Amino acid sequence: MSDTPQSRKFAFAAFVKKALDDARATRAWTGTEVSRRTGVSRQTINRWVRGEWASDPEAERVVAFCEGLGISPTVAFGVLGWDRGTAARPTPSTPEMDPDVAALLRRLVDPNVSDAEKFHIRETIRYLAYKPTLPQNVRKDRKRAG
């Protein structure tokens, strides 16, 4: 791969897109959830995917993005041409998944499962994912009151 700024942009854009696709497929994360978990704004991630950056991405943001998705930052550094010791396009590793979550994801891609059931699975996952957790002292007070 040549080391021109444009080729590095294309390579990094492909890397970020694959990381996002993997997060959506394996964890059912939305772009908002990826942004929340990595600490990198959606606007920045979208610019990376489009290859619309005048200067290299900030190393701290690249590290935060990678670590939030369970990817070694050296992979992204290699794609950006910052680390000559890594391959140009390694595949991000997929973290181990809870068996119940894996079963739900299989149902979501199973063509034999109805759209209505898939809708209910997604809505339940969204509800649980964004449900605010109560502070410990509120939980104890509820137990006493009930």
URGI-V76314 format. One record per helix or strand of 3 or more residues. SS is the DSSP state (a for helix, b for strand). FROM is the first residue (numbers start at 1). LEN is the number of residues. If there is no record, write none. Layout:
BEGIN
ss->[SS,SS]
from->[FROM,FROM]
len->[LEN,LEN]
END
This chain:
BEGIN
ss->[a,a,a,a,a,a,a,a]
from->[5,31,42,59,73,99,115,136]
len->[23,8,9,10,8,11,16,10]
END
